[in-house]
Amino acid sequence: QISLLVGFISVNNSSWTDYSAYSYFQIVTMCDLVMILFFYIVHIFRIYRKLTCVSWPLAEFLHYLIGTILLLIASIVAASKSYNLTGLVAGATFGFLATILCVLSMWSSYKVSCITQSTSKYH
């Protein structure tokens, strides 16, 4: 979440050369930040216990999958249009870092849920 925020601030505070590329990067990072905050709130206040009609692990997995793909695309576009401006390069770099962290988070969540399901199945 911090790398998304730093990437957003870096792109926002630099001079843009291509409005559509960087506005897309900003929209993707802000949407990812809002959705991550939403899932944190759901877990902190245990809303998932009250709303059982939603498959929360599936919703979180789909959010990370779609958000990671969009973030990777936005980071590639931002890196290709950066023209060696330091703020834009930093934003793209933190976008790539956030992509890697999202993949690791997705993998660890999936690994933990599969391990807990497989161990509970045999007990």
Number of C-alpha atoms within 10 A of each C-alpha: 15 10 19 24 18 18 27 27 16 21 24 17 11 15 14 18 13 11 9 12 19 25 17 18 26 24 14 23 26 15 13 22 18 13 16 17 13 12 16 12 13 15 13 10 9 11 13 17 12 8 11 9 8 11 10 17 13 11 12 15 16 13 17 22 15 12 21 23 15 18 29 21 18 24 30 18 17 27 21 14 18 23 12 11 14 14 20 29 22 22 30 30 20 21 30 23 17 24 23 15 15 19 16 12 14 19 14 12 15 15 12 12 12 12 12 11 11 11 9 9 8 6 5
